[in-house]
Amino acid sequence: MIVTFLRDRAALFFVIIFPLMFLLIFGALFKSVSTPHAKVGQVGAVKVLDSVQGKAREDLAQVLTVSREPDEADALGKVRKGDLDALIEQGADGTVVLHFSAADQVRSGTVQGIVNSLVQQANQEATGKPPAYTLKAVQVEDESIKPIQFFTPGLLGWALATGAVFSAALTLVSWRRKRILRRLRLAPVSAGAIVASRVGVSMLTSLLQTTIFVVVATLPYFGLKLTGNWWLVIPLVICGTIAFMSIGLLVGAVAKTEEAANGMAQIIVLPMSFLSGSFFSLDDAPKWLRTISDVMPLRYLVSSVQSVLTRGGGLGDALPTMGGLLLFAAVVTAIAWRFFSWDEA
């Protein structure tokens, strides 16, 4: 089993190298990402902006780049095209008008929140009274936290699911078509030994993937910071591999050709990866989409790996997921066994 896997250069590339490429690309692209920054155009005098000076102006510059625009029509055109995130102007009666585009709701919402804060502060200063309440925002994680803390667990989960599903499905179909399964059935080797060897190779592959991901992500260039219970990722990876292998066994039991197995695996793995938070958060997704995500095993693997790897989670976060993944594997494997055959029909 191991020798066969090592000789398959395509499998080595798609199981080991291909997912690592995503980690390197994402890590490099988002290495310096920090506070969201917006570009705002200013037409004429805007007192709520012009009155911000000194240290407050420096703080504002970290989230807003304000440029003076000589012509309102041209500035509005820039907002429509996306060259500016918003345009701000102030009328003679003191009304502050903010023009924004609905094309980027996240960025426009950020700008509206900042400008609203400036207006409220200006109103407070105009009254001459000190504020009754103040807010102090404190980040719960280390202030040096980086985006790689969030997308490393997601990419790792996607890599594990891809490797386990495709390797199990394609191996089963290929061996059936080449009559290797028939020879193994007639050989003095138990079916349990054959299954155990296939599971063992997938386990070694998954642990190798995890080791490579963690080692690369913790390099000083990327800066992944592990929490105290990071080692719990090992049993999580083992349980996740078993769960995704069961999906591969079901695909391999149903599919008749390698092409069909590859297509079925793609249909399962890709949507599951996107709907499980491997590449982006689903917090703002529609409720029906989050409901679909709730039944996907990859979602729970990704969230638990993220918890123990980067957020200080412990056994309480890992054990329910491990139990659920093993239960899922048992059910799907039983279904796969119902459709399994040693020879082509």
C-alpha positions, 0 to 999 in steps of 0.5 A, spaced: 500 500 500 505 504 501 509 503 495 503 504 491 502 510 494 509 513 493 509 511 486 503 514 484 506 521 483 499 524 481 496 522 488 503 525 491 502 532 488 494 532 489 494 529 496 501 533 499 503 538 494 497 541 492 494 543 499 500 546 501 500 550 495 494 553 498 497 554 505 503 558 502 499 562 497 494 564 502 499 565 508 503 570 503 497 574 501 494 575 507 501 576 511 500 583 512 492 584 513 490 588 519 485 593 520 480 594 514 482 600 510 477 604 506 478 610 501 474 616 502 473 622 498 471 629 501 468 635 497 469 642 500 469 643 507 467 637 512 468 640 519 467 633 522 473 631 518 477 637 518 476 638 526 480 631 527 487 633 529 493 630 532 493 623 535 486 622 533 488 624 526 493 619 526 488 613 528 483 615 523 488 615 518 489 607 520 482 606 517 480 611 512 484 614 507 481 621 506 482 625 499 480 631 497 476 631 490 475 638 486 468 635 483 462 632 486 460 629 479 467 626 478 467 623 485 461 620 485 463 616 478 469 614 482 464 611 488 460 607 482 466 604 479 469 602 486 475 607 486 473 610 492 469 607 497 465 613 499 464 620 498 463 625 504 460 632 504 457 637 509 451 642 507 451 649 510 446 647 515 451 642 518 448 636 515 453 631 513 452 627 507 455 620 505 455 617 498 456 610 498 455 604 493 452 597 495 456 593 491 461 592 497 456 592 503 462 590 508 466 596 506 460 601 505 458 598 512 465 600 515 465 607 512 458 608 515 460 606 522 466 610 522 463 617 519 457 616 524 462 615 530 465 622 528 458 625 527 456 623 534 463 625 537 462 632 534 455 632 537 458 631 543 463 636 543 458 641 541 454 640 547 460 642 551 458 636 556 463 630 558 461 623 555 457 619 560 459 613 558 466 610 555 468 604 551 474 600 552 475 595 547 480 589 548 482 583 544 481 576 547 487 574 543 494 576 543 494 583 539 499 580 534 494 574 532 494 573 524 490 571 519 493 564 518 491 563 525 484 562 522 485 559 515 490 554 517 485 549 520 480 550 514 485 549 509 488 543 513 481 540 514 480 541 506 486 537 505 485 531 509 478 530 506 480 531 499 486 526 500 482 521 504 476 521 500 479 521 493 484 515 495 479 511 498 474 511 492 479 511 486 483 505 489 477 501 490 475 502 483 482 501 480 483 495 484 476 492 482 477 494 475 484 491 474 481 485 478 486 486 484 481 485 489 479 478 486 486 476 487 486 479 494 480 475 496 483 469 493 490 470 497 491 467 504 490 474 507 484 476 511 479 482 508 480 485 515 488 486 514 486 489 507 482 494 510 487 495 515 492 496 511 488 501 506 486 505 513 493 505 515 496 508 509 491 514 509 492 515 517 500 516 515 498 520 509 493 525 514 498 525 519 504 527 514 499 532 511 498 535 518 505 535 520 507 539 514 502 544 515 503 545 522 511 546 521 510 550 515 505 555 518 509 556 524 515 558 520 517 565 522 515 568 516 507 566 517 507 566 524 502 561 526 502 561 534 500 554 537 496 553 544 497 549 549 492 543 547 494 543 540 496 536 540 489 534 540 489 535 533 492 528 532 486 524 534 482 529 531 485 528 524 485 520 525 477 521 527 476 525 521 480 521 516 476 515 518 470 519 517 472 521 510 475 515 508 468 512 509 465 517 504 471 515 499 469 507 500 461 509 499 463 512 492 468 507 490 463 502 492 458 505 487 462 508 482 464 503 476 470 507 473 475 511 475 472 517 471 465 516 475 469 516 482 473 522 481 467 526 478 462 523 484 468 525 489 469 532 486 461 533 487 462 531 494 468 534 497 468 541 493 461 543 496 462 540 503 469 544 503 466 551 501 460 550 506 464 548 512 468 554 513 474 551 510 475 557 505 471 563 508 466 564 514 459 562 514 457 567 519 453 572 514 451 566 510 443 565 509 440 561 515 438 555 510 445 555 507 448 554 515 443 549 516 446 545 510 453 546 513 450 543 520 450 536 517 457 536 514 462 533 518 468 537 515 465 543 519 465 540 525 472 538 524 475 545 522 471 548 528 474 543 533 481 543 529 481 551 530 479 551 537 485 546 539 490 549 535 489 556 535 484 558 540 486 554 547 480 549 546 481 543 550 478 536 551 471 539 551 471 541 544 475 535 541 471 529 544 464 531 541 467 532 534 471 525 535 465 521 537 460 524 532 466 523 526 466 516 528 459 515 529 458 518 522 464 513 519 460 507 522 454 509 519 457 511 512 461 504 512 455 500 513 452 503 507 458 502 503 458 495 505 451 494 502 453 496 495 460 493 495 463 488 490 469 484 489 468 484 482 465 488 476 458 487 475 
